[in-house]
């Protein structure tokens, strides 16, 4: 009788793992594949914003370089993440899943660190760049929360799920336009902000 109850527990764990691995798989991949192109465009628009402001002499060379580094890092990491998601969708494997989680951890660590190292003299621009980085990092972290876990600790966490809000591509664009590209009331900054809006 005791071994029968152990078998039931083991079966429940195996079924839970398989449900997490297959049931959630389609959802997190489709969310990631829909959101990543928008996130990549955001990274590119940070660079475009820098180029516009630098050509108008509103940024110092050190500010422009530091913000450009954020854009480059975000673009590189998001492109790698896109490639890994496509690989995982074509051929799901633990190895690819681990690589995805590693890149997400790097984004979570590196982009805020780069942002913290930037000293932007214009407080409005500093707030907008901060909002841009936070939107990218938060969205990537939200997608990461959908990735199926295969450990027993993950099963315990799954027993008490948290409410996670994942923004779709159109909502991401809307948030970007409101937080990063909305007019700031600055004659020098507003034209560059308007140019960074996502359509």
Buried (B, 14 or more C-beta within 10 A) or exposed (E): EEEEEEEEEEEEEEEBBEEBBEEBBEEBBEBBBBBBEBBBBBBBBBBBBBBBBBEEEBBEEEBBEBBBBBBBBBBBBBEBBBBBBBBBBEEBEEEBBEBBBEBBEBBBEBBBEBBEEBEBEBEBBBBBBBBBBBBBBBBBBBBBEBBBBEEEEBBEEBEEEEEEEBBEBEBBBEBBBEBBBBEBEBEBBBEBBEBBBBE
